[in-house]
Amino acid sequence: MSAPPAEDRKNFSDLFDELEDLDDHVDDDEARAQLREVKELATDMQPDGTFGRVIYGFDANDLAEAALGSLLFGIPMAVEGGTNEAGEFLAGHLPLLAANAAAIVAIVYGLLYVAEFQDVRVADPFFGVIPRRLVGVLAASTVTATLLLTAWGRVAWTDPALAVATVSVAVLPMAIGAALGDILPGS
């Protein structure tokens, strides 16, 4: 008997769809915990490869990948004087600073959940709606930017508004690097 055509074969994305449908019908906390464990087991059983994997959960390995991606995109920002110039501009234009912060969140959300580099699933969101991976990637890039710019003397916290604006400028590309660093290895 021959194998079914490729378009008829089920893949891990289909398995996760089925498990998430089942999750909608499970009311018992113990059963939900078992279902979460099955999802994590299925994630671990996927064939090796960078693309086409289902990504579920967010752990210390994902955080480390996000921090590395953030550093790769952030080091040029830390040595480039334009980062400070842009920070000075944003510090004087608070609506644009707020727009920059909103753009960071929107771009990272888009990279993780919309662009479909990988099939990224939300696991155990904060308050039932805020994805842990989104928070982790944004936190990794923000902390990395703050530490890097401070340690290299690119920001002085004597003027907190200017420092925050300058860090915000660096966080934008660093958050992109963090998102890509997290999802492209496929873990």
Phi, psi and omega in degrees: 000134182272158179290150178294157178302152184306321183289343179266347181284143176278149177234184183293331176296318177296319179300315179294324176300315179296317180295322178290325174297318178296322180301327179292340184255355182267126181254335184283131181299321180294320178293323177297319179296319177295321179295321177298319178296322178295320178298317179294322177296316179298322178299317181290336184272357181296149176296152179295151179151153182277321185252156175082015180264155171269128180251124185223136179084173179210115184234190183298326177296317178297320179297318178295319178297320179295318179295319178296314177299322178296316178297317181300321179274340187270332181302315176299326179293327183285334181261350183272126180294336179298334177298316179292321178297315178295322177298318177300318179297311182295326179298331179269357182225080187301323177299325178288327176296317178296320178295322177298316179297317178296321179296321179301311181297315182296318181294315180295317177301315180298317179296319184284315193244346184249317187293340177060039168299322176222168175269088185270124181252148179273128178238128176048063182294150175293135179056021178079357184222336186265114184297133179299321181297318178299312179297316181297317180293317179294320179293316180300316182289323180291314179295317180298315180297315182297312181294316183295312181293325178289313182296328181266009175069023180276339175230144175244124185280010173290336174241086187301324181296317178293319180297315179297317180296318180293317177298320179300321177298316181288330182295327183304301178291330180292325178291324175297314178298321180295317179297314180292320178298327181284312189269334185289328174295343175083025180257000000 
